């Protein structure tokens, strides 16, 4: 929720994989079996439900909200 607030007024939904644990990560191939956690990644999904772009930064990686918004705008979403 705190990460979502860093976007300042976005008008599209964000999804976090909380329960059942790892279900969404597993569906997108982002589940890390050995540590039992989801990879830190961003997946932009179009209005038609298709994946437009995805990026993994690893469990300790950081993402820049401004860069992600720019990518979404570039993709016309």
Backbone as ProteinMPNN parsed JSONL, in Angstrom:
{"seq_chain_A": "XXXXXXXXXXXXXXXXXXXXXXXXXXXXXXXXXXXXXXXXXXXXXXXXXXXXXXXXXXXXXXXXXXXXXXXXXXXXX", "coords_chain_A": {"N_chain_A": [[0.823, -1.19, 0.0], [1.951, 1.24, 0.787], [3.838, 1.539, -1.217], [2.195, 1.875, -3.444], [1.049, 4.348, -2.856], [3.136, 6.036, -3.467], [2.834, 6.687, -6.084], [1.099, 8.807, -6.373], [-1.856, 9.47, -7.029], [-2.687, 7.694, -9.128], [-4.8, 6.18, -11.632], [-5.348, 3.527, -12.106], [-5.647, 0.013, -11.345], [-3.634, -1.625, -8.828], [-1.921, -4.606, -7.998], [-1.141, -6.73, -5.359], [0.508, -9.659, -4.3], [-0.796, -11.439, -1.963], [-2.623, -13.324, -0.557], [-4.122, -16.3, -1.708], [-0.913, -17.217, -0.645], [1.57, -16.446, -2.918], [0.158, -17.168, -5.238], [-0.413, -15.503, -7.503], [2.17, -14.741, -8.251], [3.215, -17.262, -8.914], [1.618, -17.86, -11.124], [2.616, -16.083, -13.003], [5.194, -16.882, -13.261], [7.009, -15.935, -11.378], [7.623, -16.818, -8.859], [9.829, -17.688, -6.286], [11.121, -20.583, -5.439], [13.051, -21.67, -3.542], [13.613, -19.645, -1.452], [10.969, -19.27, -0.858], [9.361, -17.079, -1.607], [7.869, -14.358, -3.478], [9.298, -13.013, -6.442], [10.562, -9.709, -6.709], [8.886, -7.8, -8.774], [7.512, -6.097, -11.636], [4.618, -6.111, -13.528], [3.055, -5.055, -16.323], [-0.181, -4.943, -17.39], [-2.355, -5.019, -20.071], [-5.504, -3.478, -21.027], [-6.889, -5.466, -22.236], [-6.147, -7.696, -20.906], [-3.758, -8.889, -21.532], [-0.234, -9.438, -21.068], [1.851, -6.697, -21.256], [4.364, -5.772, -20.662], [7.128, -6.627, -18.627], [9.195, -6.652, -15.74], [11.78, -7.765, -13.683], [13.34, -7.174, -10.603], [14.626, -8.559, -8.709], [14.688, -9.945, -5.338], [15.752, -8.011, -3.511], [15.768, -5.711, -4.951], [15.017, -2.411, -6.275], [12.341, -0.346, -7.429], [11.439, 2.337, -9.583], [8.883, 4.533, -9.273], [8.259, 6.699, -11.043], [9.554, 5.97, -13.421], [8.121, 3.653, -14.019], [5.527, 4.659, -14.446], [6.061, 6.201, -16.695], [6.708, 4.175, -18.509], [4.231, 2.862, -18.671], [2.718, 4.901, -19.859], [4.086, 5.136, -22.266], [3.406, 2.72, -23.419], [0.812, 3.207, -23.916], [-1.186, 2.851, -22.014]], "CA_chain_A": [[0.0, 0.0, 0.0], [2.845, 2.403, 0.83], [4.452, 1.69, -2.537], [1.16, 2.405, -4.327], [0.88, 5.774, -2.551], [4.225, 6.795, -4.075], [2.438, 7.059, -7.441], [0.368, 10.075, -6.323], [-3.086, 9.678, -7.786], [-2.894, 6.893, -10.329], [-6.201, 5.785, -11.796], [-5.445, 2.136, -12.525], [-5.478, -0.859, -10.182], [-2.382, -2.3, -8.521], [-2.162, -5.892, -7.37], [-0.091, -7.331, -4.553], [0.252, -11.085, -4.129], [-0.791, -11.695, -0.529], [-3.234, -14.59, -0.176], [-3.232, -17.325, -1.173], [0.483, -16.814, -0.801], [2.299, -16.802, -4.119], [-0.676, -17.625, -6.359], [-0.225, -14.652, -8.679], [3.582, -14.893, -8.641], [3.363, -18.557, -9.579], [0.959, -17.778, -12.427], [3.455, -15.291, -13.9], [6.563, -17.406, -13.258], [7.825, -15.058, -10.549], [7.761, -17.398, -7.532], [11.16, -18.214, -6.003], [10.866, -21.747, -4.593], [13.957, -21.893, -2.412], [13.313, -18.795, -0.291], [9.53, -19.274, -0.604], [8.837, -15.72, -1.76], [7.703, -13.878, -4.837], [10.327, -12.096, -6.92], [10.099, -8.316, -6.786], [8.729, -7.565, -10.205], [6.374, -5.306, -12.086], [4.024, -6.626, -14.755], [2.015, -4.161, -16.833], [-1.176, -5.732, -18.099], [-3.235, -4.17, -20.864], [-6.945, -3.524, -20.78], [-7.387, -6.733, -22.775], [-5.671, -8.761, -20.039], [-2.474, -9.426, -22.001], [0.972, -8.831, -20.503], [2.483, -5.761, -22.182], [5.757, -5.547, -20.28], [7.44, -7.136, -17.292], [10.577, -6.447, -15.306], [12.119, -8.293, -12.363], [14.505, -6.503, -10.016], [15.144, -9.422, -7.652], [14.091, -9.721, -4.022], [16.234, -6.797, -2.844], [15.82, -4.624, -5.912], [14.116, -1.264, -6.124], [11.685, 0.143, -8.638], [11.2, 3.776, -9.567], [7.514, 4.784, -9.726], [8.211, 7.604, -12.2], [9.923, 5.181, -14.595], [7.025, 2.74, -14.327], [4.454, 5.445, -15.042], [6.506, 6.567, -18.044], [6.584, 2.962, -19.319], [2.801, 2.667, -18.906], [2.302, 5.92, -20.838], [4.719, 4.753, -23.539], [2.641, 1.599, -23.952], [-0.539, 3.669, -24.181], [-2.126, 2.291, -21.044]], "C_chain_A": [[0.873, 1.262, 0.0], [3.476, 2.638, -0.539], [3.443, 2.288, -3.51], [0.965, 3.902, -4.098], [1.966, 6.626, -3.189], [3.91, 7.211, -5.504], [1.601, 8.33, -7.498], [-0.802, 10.185, -7.304], [-3.236, 8.894, -9.064], [-4.354, 6.473, -10.423], [-6.331, 4.373, -12.385], [-5.137, 1.243, -11.326], [-4.067, -1.431, -10.059], [-2.728, -3.595, -7.799], [-0.935, -6.296, -6.577], [-0.475, -8.781, -4.311], [0.345, -11.439, -2.654], [-1.37, -13.057, -0.174], [-4.174, -15.072, -1.284], [-1.793, -17.051, -1.584], [1.102, -17.363, -2.089], [1.471, -17.172, -5.324], [-0.447, -16.801, -7.629], [1.22, -14.761, -9.173], [3.801, -16.193, -9.403], [2.753, -18.52, -10.974], [1.81, -17.039, -13.456], [4.91, -15.752, -13.916], [7.52, -16.6, -12.404], [8.009, -15.572, -9.116], [9.17, -17.982, -7.394], [11.003, -19.337, -4.979], [11.75, -21.816, -3.35], [13.7, -20.958, -1.23], [11.817, -18.757, 0.056], [8.896, -17.899, -0.663], [8.629, -15.412, -3.237], [8.853, -12.952, -5.193], [9.746, -10.685, -6.933], [10.072, -7.937, -8.255], [7.528, -6.672, -10.455], [5.912, -5.887, -13.409], [2.922, -5.647, -15.148], [1.093, -4.976, -17.731], [-2.141, -4.785, -18.798], [-4.698, -4.355, -20.509], [-7.565, -4.818, -21.289], [-6.904, -7.936, -21.968], [-4.347, -9.377, -20.456], [-1.309, -8.686, -21.346], [1.624, -7.978, -21.584], [3.978, -5.636, -21.934], [5.953, -6.102, -18.88], [8.908, -6.898, -17.003], [10.732, -6.993, -13.891], [13.36, -7.571, -11.872], [15.107, -7.331, -8.887], [14.58, -9.043, -6.302], [14.534, -8.434, -3.32], [16.247, -5.574, -3.732], [14.811, -3.528, -5.63], [13.547, -0.879, -7.48], [11.41, 1.624, -8.468], [9.797, 4.042, -10.116], [7.428, 5.675, -10.957], [8.563, 6.856, -13.48], [8.797, 4.242, -15.01], [5.836, 3.463, -14.949], [4.8, 5.848, -16.472], [6.359, 5.365, -18.982], [5.115, 2.703, -19.648], [2.286, 3.657, -19.947], [2.849, 5.583, -22.217], [3.935, 3.632, -24.215], [1.183, 1.958, -24.235], [-1.582, 3.15, -23.228], [-2.47, 3.31, -20.002]], "O_chain_A": [[0.573, 2.23, -0.698], [3.634, 3.779, -0.973], [3.81, 3.135, -4.325], [0.739, 4.646, -5.052], [1.753, 7.814, -3.431], [4.644, 8.01, -6.085], [1.411, 8.882, -8.582], [-0.726, 10.916, -8.291], [-3.859, 9.38, -10.008], [-5.058, 6.416, -9.415], [-7.303, 4.068, -13.075], [-4.447, 1.664, -10.398], [-3.397, -1.686, -11.06], [-3.719, -3.662, -7.072], [0.188, -6.212, -7.075], [-1.653, -9.094, -4.135], [1.433, -11.71, -2.145], [-0.686, -13.87, 0.448], [-4.978, -14.27, -1.762], [-1.509, -16.699, -2.729], [1.149, -18.573, -2.313], [2.045, -17.472, -6.371], [-0.303, -17.365, -8.714], [1.461, -14.862, -10.376], [4.495, -16.215, -10.419], [3.315, -19.09, -11.909], [1.735, -17.333, -14.648], [5.764, -15.096, -14.512], [8.721, -16.579, -12.674], [8.499, -14.841, -8.256], [9.643, -18.687, -8.285], [10.78, -19.079, -3.796], [11.254, -21.999, -2.238], [13.578, -21.435, -0.102], [11.436, -18.275, 1.123], [8.006, -17.581, 0.126], [9.139, -16.105, -4.117], [9.332, -12.195, -4.349], [8.547, -10.51, -7.151], [11.114, -7.776, -8.891], [6.652, -6.515, -9.604], [6.72, -6.127, -14.306], [1.97, -5.436, -14.395], [1.528, -5.606, -18.695], [-2.676, -3.862, -18.184], [-5.069, -5.277, -19.783], [-8.635, -5.223, -20.834], [-7.22, -9.075, -22.31], [-3.861, -10.297, -19.798], [-1.377, -7.482, -21.101], [1.914, -8.457, -22.68], [4.761, -5.423, -22.86], [5.047, -6.05, -18.049], [9.752, -6.938, -17.899], [9.915, -6.715, -13.013], [14.315, -7.376, -12.624], [16.002, -6.861, -8.183], [14.052, -7.944, -6.132], [13.74, -7.831, -2.598], [16.691, -4.506, -3.31], [13.877, -3.702, -4.848], [14.176, -1.06, -8.523], [11.178, 2.107, -7.359], [9.543, 3.803, -11.296], [6.6, 5.428, -11.833], [7.939, 7.081, -14.517], [8.544, 4.052, -16.2], [5.207, 2.947, -15.872], [3.94, 5.839, -17.352], [5.93, 5.523, -20.126], [4.788, 2.362, -20.784], [1.502, 3.288, -20.821], [2.15, 5.729, -23.22], [3.816, 3.601, -25.44], [0.414, 1.132, -24.727], [-2.75, 3.022, -23.596], [-3.251, 3.026, -19.095]]}, "name": "protein", "num_of_chains": 1, "seq": "XXXXXXXXXXXXXXXXXXXXXXXXXXXXXXXXXXXXXXXXXXXXXXXXXXXXXXXXXXXXXXXXXXXXXXXXXXXXX"}
